[in-house]
């Protein structure tokens, strides 16, 4: 059975074009067909007009008012989500559609108060941070979940997001012991919201991370779980 996925992407400091193409290729291995939009209004208009099994937020789009260093990028990339587009995403979840949030999705939609509860996590300015990308070991949480089935651990080069704020309803999926000062940092979470399933992962900085052995499997299994596909135990 094939599935339809809408990827909303774009933003600063990342090659979202190449990374989104890599994500689409990996998901296609599970017969998930992706359409990629950097124009959020156009993409969400498609979500309103047509049925998708999954929407993936893989972008860095917010008002960019937190620091003057963003001023050169505001004209092209500053974004404030419209009320009608919020309703479109909520309608998608209410009819059982899945939501996959990757990496910088936790920073998006800074004027939407409910976004953090929908995604399950929040980037907290002056608390959350990440050191430069490095190679580290990812471990599966002790919580059994279809997204991490047959994934014990894998190595990846990515950014480690530190101290994201999570809602109590989330189930941790992945973590690393290699945070700054050898701290344990959780990396991915799952929960249900309305009638939809949601997974957020702080990884996927670039196409190399997305295609990494172990990580690509996790992304495919996460997408299938969000869609509602039953993953058989092996």
KOLFIZA-593320 format. One record per residue (C-alpha): x, y, z; residue in three letters; chain. Coordinates in steps of 0.5 Angstrom, whole numbers, always signed. Example, Ala and Ser with C-alpha at 12.3 -4.5 7.8 and 13.67 -1.06 7.14 Angstrom:
<nodes>
+-------+-------+-------+---------+--------+
!     x !     y !     z ! residuo ! cadena !
+-------+-------+-------+---------+--------+
!   +25 !    -9 !   +16 !     Ala !      A !
!   +27 !    -2 !   +14 !     Ser !      A !
+-------+-------+-------+---------+--------+
</nodes>
This chain:
<nodes>
+-------+-------+-------+---------+--------+
!     x !     y !     z ! residuo ! cadena !
+-------+-------+-------+---------+--------+
!    +0 !    +0 !    +0 !     Unk !      A !
!    +3 !    +7 !    -2 !     Unk !      A !
!    +2 !   +13 !    +3 !     Unk !      A !
!    +2 !   +21 !    +1 !     Unk !      A !
!    +7 !   +25 !    +5 !     Unk !      A !
!    +7 !   +33 !    +5 !     Unk !      A !
!   +14 !   +36 !    +7 !     Unk !      A !
!   +14 !   +43 !    +9 !     Unk !      A !
!   +21 !   +45 !    +9 !     Unk !      A !
!   +26 !   +51 !    +8 !     Unk !      A !
!   +30 !   +56 !   +13 !     Unk !      A !
!   +37 !   +59 !   +14 !     Unk !      A !
!   +43 !   +55 !   +16 !     Unk !      A !
!   +41 !   +49 !   +13 !     Unk !      A !
!   +41 !   +46 !    +6 !     Unk !      A !
!   +34 !   +44 !    +7 !     Unk !      A !
!   +33 !   +43 !    -1 !     Unk !      A !
!   +38 !   +37 !    -1 !     Unk !      A !
!   +36 !   +34 !    +6 !     Unk !      A !
!   +29 !   +34 !    +4 !     Unk !      A !
!   +30 !   +30 !    -2 !     Unk !      A !
!   +34 !   +25 !    +2 !     Unk !      A !
!   +29 !   +25 !    +7 !     Unk !      A !
!   +24 !   +23 !    +1 !     Unk !      A !
!   +28 !   +18 !    -2 !     Unk !      A !
!   +29 !   +14 !    +5 !     Unk !      A !
!   +21 !   +15 !    +6 !     Unk !      A !
!   +20 !   +12 !    -1 !     Unk !      A !
!   +23 !    +5 !    +1 !     Unk !      A !
!   +17 !    +4 !    +5 !     Unk !      A !
!   +12 !    +7 !    -1 !     Unk !      A !
!   +11 !   +14 !    +2 !     Unk !      A !
!   +11 !   +18 !    -3 !     Unk !      A !
!   +13 !   +26 !    -1 !     Unk !      A !
!   +11 !   +32 !    -4 !     Unk !      A !
!   +16 !   +38 !    -2 !     Unk !      A !
!   +14 !   +45 !    -1 !     Unk !      A !
!   +18 !   +51 !    +1 !     Unk !      A !
!   +12 !   +56 !    +0 !     Unk !      A !
!    +8 !   +54 !    +7 !     Unk !      A !
!    +2 !   +57 !    +4 !     Unk !      A !
!    +2 !   +53 !    -2 !     Unk !      A !
!    +3 !   +47 !    +2 !     Unk !      A !
!    -2 !   +48 !    +7 !     Unk !      A !
!    -7 !   +50 !    +1 !     Unk !      A !
!    -5 !   +43 !    -2 !     Unk !      A !
!    -7 !   +40 !    +5 !     Unk !      A !
!   -13 !   +43 !    +6 !     Unk !      A !
!   -15 !   +41 !    -1 !     Unk !      A !
!   -13 !   +34 !    -1 !     Unk !      A !
!   -12 !   +28 !    +3 !     Unk !      A !
!    -5 !   +26 !    +6 !     Unk !      A !
!    -3 !   +21 !   +11 !     Unk !      A !
!    +3 !   +25 !   +14 !     Unk !      A !
!    +5 !   +32 !   +14 !     Unk !      A !
!   +13 !   +33 !   +16 !     Unk !      A !
!   +15 !   +39 !   +18 !     Unk !      A !
!   +23 !   +40 !   +17 !     Unk !      A !
!   +24 !   +47 !   +17 !     Unk !      A !
!   +27 !   +53 !   +21 !     Unk !      A !
!   +21 !   +58 !   +20 !     Unk !      A !
!   +19 !   +63 !   +25 !     Unk !      A !
!   +19 !   +71 !   +26 !     Unk !      A !
!   +26 !   +71 !   +27 !     Unk !      A !
!   +26 !   +77 !   +32 !     Unk !      A !
!   +30 !   +74 !   +38 !     Unk !      A !
!   +37 !   +77 !   +36 !     Unk !      A !
!   +39 !   +82 !   +31 !     Unk !      A !
!   +44 !   +77 !   +27 !     Unk !      A !
!   +37 !   +74 !   +24 !     Unk !      A !
!   +36 !   +81 !   +21 !     Unk !      A !
!   +39 !   +79 !   +14 !     Unk !      A !
!   +35 !   +73 !   +13 !     Unk !      A !
!   +28 !   +76 !   +15 !     Unk !      A !
!   +26 !   +78 !    +9 !     Unk !      A !
!   +26 !   +72 !    +6 !     Unk !      A !
!   +25 !   +67 !   +11 !     Unk !      A !
!   +21 !   +70 !   +17 !     Unk !      A !
!   +15 !   +67 !   +18 !     Unk !      A !
!    +8 !   +67 !   +22 !     Unk !      A !
!    +3 !   +62 !   +21 !     Unk !      A !
!    -4 !   +64 !   +19 !     Unk !      A !
!   -10 !   +62 !   +23 !     Unk !      A !
!   -13 !   +59 !   +17 !     Unk !      A !
!    -7 !   +54 !   +16 !     Unk !      A !
!    -7 !   +53 !   +24 !     Unk !      A !
!   -14 !   +50 !   +23 !     Unk !      A !
!   -12 !   +46 !   +17 !     Unk !      A !
!    -6 !   +42 !   +21 !     Unk !      A !
!   -11 !   +41 !   +27 !     Unk !      A !
!   -16 !   +38 !   +22 !     Unk !      A !
!   -11 !   +34 !   +19 !     Unk !      A !
!   -10 !   +31 !   +26 !     Unk !      A !
!   -17 !   +31 !   +28 !     Unk !      A !
!   -18 !   +26 !   +22 !     Unk !      A !
!   -13 !   +21 !   +24 !     Unk !      A !
!    -7 !   +24 !   +20 !     Unk !      A !
!    +0 !   +23 !   +22 !     Unk !      A !
!    +5 !   +29 !   +24 !     Unk !      A !
!   +13 !   +28 !   +23 !     Unk !      A !
!   +17 !   +34 !   +26 !     Unk !      A !
!   +25 !   +34 !   +25 !     Unk !      A !
!   +30 !   +38 !   +28 !     Unk !      A !
!   +29 !   +45 !   +27 !     Unk !      A !
!   +21 !   +44 !   +27 !     Unk !      A !
!   +21 !   +45 !   +35 !     Unk !      A !
!   +23 !   +52 !   +33 !     Unk !      A !
!   +18 !   +54 !   +28 !     Unk !      A !
!   +11 !   +57 !   +29 !     Unk !      A !
!   +13 !   +62 !   +35 !     Unk !      A !
!    +6 !   +65 !   +35 !     Unk !      A !
!    +3 !   +59 !   +35 !     Unk !      A !
!    +2 !   +57 !   +43 !     Unk !      A !
!    -1 !   +50 !   +42 !     Unk !      A !
!    +5 !   +48 !   +37 !     Unk !      A !
!    +9 !   +46 !   +43 !     Unk !      A !
!    +3 !   +41 !   +45 !     Unk !      A !
!    +2 !   +39 !   +38 !     Unk !      A !
!    +9 !   +37 !   +37 !     Unk !      A !
!   +10 !   +35 !   +44 !     Unk !      A !
!   +17 !   +39 !   +45 !     Unk !      A !
!   +19 !   +46 !   +45 !     Unk !      A !
!   +26 !   +50 !   +44 !     Unk !      A !
!   +26 !   +54 !   +50 !     Unk !      A !
!   +31 !   +60 !   +48 !     Unk !      A !
!   +36 !   +61 !   +53 !     Unk !      A !
!   +36 !   +54 !   +55 !     Unk !      A !
!   +36 !   +50 !   +49 !     Unk !      A !
!   +42 !   +50 !   +45 !     Unk !      A !
!   +47 !   +45 !   +41 !     Unk !      A !
!   +54 !   +45 !   +40 !     Unk !      A !
!   +57 !   +44 !   +33 !     Unk !      A !
!   +55 !   +37 !   +30 !     Unk !      A !
!   +59 !   +31 !   +32 !     Unk !      A !
!   +59 !   +24 !   +31 !     Unk !      A !
!   +56 !   +20 !   +37 !     Unk !      A !
!   +52 !   +14 !   +39 !     Unk !      A !
!   +45 !   +14 !   +39 !     Unk !      A !
!   +41 !    +9 !   +44 !     Unk !      A !
!   +34 !    +6 !   +44 !     Unk !      A !
!   +30 !    +8 !   +50 !     Unk !      A !
!   +27 !    +2 !   +54 !     Unk !      A !
!   +20 !    +4 !   +52 !     Unk !      A !
!   +18 !    -1 !   +47 !     Unk !      A !
!   +15 !    +3 !   +41 !     Unk !      A !
!   +14 !    +1 !   +34 !     Unk !      A !
!   +19 !    +7 !   +31 !     Unk !      A !
!   +25 !    +3 !   +35 !     Unk !      A !
!   +23 !    -4 !   +34 !     Unk !      A !
!   +30 !    -8 !   +32 !     Unk !      A !
!   +34 !    -1 !   +33 !     Unk !      A !
!   +39 !    -2 !   +39 !     Unk !      A !
!   +43 !    +3 !   +37 !     Unk !      A !
!   +47 !    +7 !   +31 !     Unk !      A !
!   +52 !   +12 !   +30 !     Unk !      A !
!   +51 !   +19 !   +27 !     Unk !      A !
!   +54 !   +25 !   +26 !     Unk !      A !
!   +49 !   +31 !   +28 !     Unk !      A !
!   +47 !   +36 !   +32 !     Unk !      A !
!   +45 !   +34 !   +39 !     Unk !      A !
!   +40 !   +39 !   +42 !     Unk !      A !
!   +40 !   +40 !   +49 !     Unk !      A !
!   +35 !   +41 !   +54 !     Unk !      A !
!   +29 !   +41 !   +50 !     Unk !      A !
!   +22 !   +42 !   +54 !     Unk !      A !
!   +17 !   +36 !   +53 !     Unk !      A !
!   +10 !   +35 !   +55 !     Unk !      A !
!    +9 !   +30 !   +60 !     Unk !      A !
!    +5 !   +26 !   +55 !     Unk !      A !
!   +11 !   +24 !   +50 !     Unk !      A !
!   +14 !   +17 !   +50 !     Unk !      A !
!   +22 !   +18 !   +49 !     Unk !      A !
!   +25 !   +14 !   +44 !     Unk !      A !
!   +32 !   +15 !   +43 !     Unk !      A !
!   +38 !   +18 !   +47 !     Unk !      A !
!   +45 !   +19 !   +47 !     Unk !      A !
!   +50 !   +19 !   +53 !     Unk !      A !
!   +55 !   +24 !   +49 !     Unk !      A !
!   +52 !   +31 !   +51 !     Unk !      A !
!   +56 !   +36 !   +53 !     Unk !      A !
!   +60 !   +34 !   +60 !     Unk !      A !
!   +57 !   +27 !   +58 !     Unk !      A !
!   +50 !   +29 !   +60 !     Unk !      A !
!   +45 !   +24 !   +58 !     Unk !      A !
!   +40 !   +28 !   +52 !     Unk !      A !
!   +34 !   +25 !   +50 !     Unk !      A !
!   +33 !   +26 !   +42 !     Unk !      A !
!   +26 !   +23 !   +40 !     Unk !      A !
!   +19 !   +23 !   +43 !     Unk !      A !
!   +12 !   +20 !   +41 !     Unk !      A !
!    +5 !   +22 !   +43 !     Unk !      A !
!    -2 !   +22 !   +40 !     Unk !      A !
!    -5 !   +29 !   +39 !     Unk !      A !
!   -13 !   +29 !   +38 !     Unk !      A !
!   -14 !   +23 !   +33 !     Unk !      A !
!    -7 !   +23 !   +30 !     Unk !      A !
!    +0 !   +20 !   +32 !     Unk !      A !
!    +6 !   +25 !   +32 !     Unk !      A !
!   +14 !   +24 !   +33 !     Unk !      A !
!   +19 !   +29 !   +34 !     Unk !      A !
!   +26 !   +28 !   +33 !     Unk !      A !
!   +32 !   +33 !   +34 !     Unk !      A !
!   +36 !   +30 !   +29 !     Unk !      A !
!   +36 !   +30 !   +21 !     Unk !      A !
!   +41 !   +36 !   +21 !     Unk !      A !
!   +43 !   +34 !   +14 !     Unk !      A !
!   +43 !   +29 !    +8 !     Unk !      A !
!   +48 !   +25 !   +11 !     Unk !      A !
!   +45 !   +24 !   +18 !     Unk !      A !
!   +38 !   +22 !   +14 !     Unk !      A !
!   +41 !   +17 !   +10 !     Unk !      A !
!   +46 !   +14 !   +16 !     Unk !      A !
!   +45 !    +6 !   +17 !     Unk !      A !
!   +40 !    +6 !   +23 !     Unk !      A !
!   +37 !   +13 !   +23 !     Unk !      A !
!   +34 !   +12 !   +16 !     Unk !      A !
!   +31 !    +6 !   +19 !     Unk !      A !
!   +28 !   +10 !   +25 !     Unk !      A !
!   +25 !   +15 !   +20 !     Unk !      A !
!   +22 !   +10 !   +16 !     Unk !      A !
!   +19 !    +7 !   +22 !     Unk !      A !
!   +17 !   +13 !   +25 !     Unk !      A !
!   +13 !   +15 !   +19 !     Unk !      A !
!    +9 !    +9 !   +18 !     Unk !      A !
!    +7 !    +9 !   +26 !     Unk !      A !
!    +5 !   +16 !   +25 !     Unk !      A !
!    +1 !   +14 !   +19 !     Unk !      A !
!    -2 !    +9 !   +23 !     Unk !      A !
!    +1 !    +3 !   +19 !     Unk !      A !
!    +2 !    -3 !   +24 !     Unk !      A !
!    +9 !    -5 !   +24 !     Unk !      A !
!   +10 !   -13 !   +25 !     Unk !      A !
!   +15 !   -16 !   +30 !     Unk !      A !
!   +20 !   -20 !   +27 !     Unk !      A !
+-------+-------+-------+---------+--------+
</nodes>
